[in-house]
Amino acid sequence: MKRAERRSGPVAAAVLVVDDEADIRELLELTLVRMGLAVECAASVAEAQALLKAKRFDLCLTDMRLPDGAGLDLVRHIGEHCGDLPVAVITAYGSAENAVAALKAGAFDYLSKPVSLEDLRTLVKSALKLPQPLSAAKPARLPLLGESPAMQQAREMIYKLARSQAPVYISGESGSGKELAARLIHEQGARHDQRFVPVNCGAIPENLMESEFFGYKKGAFTGAEADRDGFFQVAHGGTLFLDEVADLPLAMQVKLLRAIQEKRVRKVGATGEDAVNVRMICATHQNLTALVEAGRFRQDLYFRLNVIELKMPSLKECREDIPAMADSMLERLSAAGGQAPRLSRAAQAALAGYDFPGNVRELENILERAVALCGGNEIQAGDLRLAPARQTGQVPPGGKWPLQDYLDRLEREAILEALGTTRFNRTAAARLLGITFRALRYRMERLGINEPRP
């Protein structure tokens, strides 16, 4: 069952309320009707499933405890049969475990009992602002290029996370596109028309962290000449992205945890607190689990931030995407200067054999330098200025173990050198290497060496 098309004019959006307590159903229905919404009610999982089959809805609100099952059962049912329908769950006694389980199962968001009508209205308005599914939208040029399995999986996960309010932890190596992924989650989600506030936690002096995150009142300290909002107030209604969150000192981790739990922050020098409504997305290239075990990152904060993890693949995991990425980057870099230069076969082979410790960011820097250095419309391998020590075929001191990896690196180096010498003529390269053409083709497939496009 598909989600109802976005309604306009006098036709109201439809909400399904599922709760076995009549007084709760009545309260929720009355509140939603006053918002101008059409409401249907069900008292069980079976009744809800029957209504979902018979009618179309824009939002479902369900209690976690129902007489014939759990709210999680309904969340999973909607995920399987009405994938684009947002569903929010109502948890008893502010149970964090139930809320996290619901978010991981695909719920859009959750509310805790006793239900705050203000929070309910905010949640409903946010859910009804979700953009239409990407499959129904006009095809667009996506910032995350590539058809490798790792990149396709990342794109699919970003789409799912955009249709939820769950806190997200983005892991991945430096330069793998973690901030870009966070921006896409924000832009494709219900908060797309609000602020996206990126914060590099490692760039803030420790003595300024509290005032930067929570703001301050005039006169709170020397130099505080006027009231100032912090990151939480600026991101209110939108998304707060904490990059390199592992760099936060323990003292600040305690204050951040309280702000996330209470959804309230206190400015430095203030007596009262400000309510804040932000979606939390964080990222780091470090291993947070190892930092928790080492006592350098609070476990309770880790579980608050890492409700759902998105792993951004390194460029080594999607080497087959390098040609498409390079072409797109060259077009963008040359947009103001006329025709984009092409990569020669030798340059393509050099990129295919490079280890890219800086991932996509390094690829873009390499190409930007090559565009400036090349003397014509074709970029040669020398224009790339790749660091020899970072070629996958080069073995650093002590890099002879494990043995198979060492042998693979040597084999890759020899094959790439032969292919570069013969301008990627595989027959001539096989003759130069002293092996058959079939053996060369097998080795290229095993080592992930692709023939550059003409």
Order of alpha helices (4+ residues) and beta strands (2+ residues): beta-alpha-beta-alpha-beta-beta-beta-alpha-beta-alpha-beta-alpha-alpha-beta-alpha-beta-alpha-alpha-beta-alpha-beta-beta-beta-alpha-alpha-beta-alpha-beta-alpha-alpha-beta-alpha-alpha-alpha-alpha
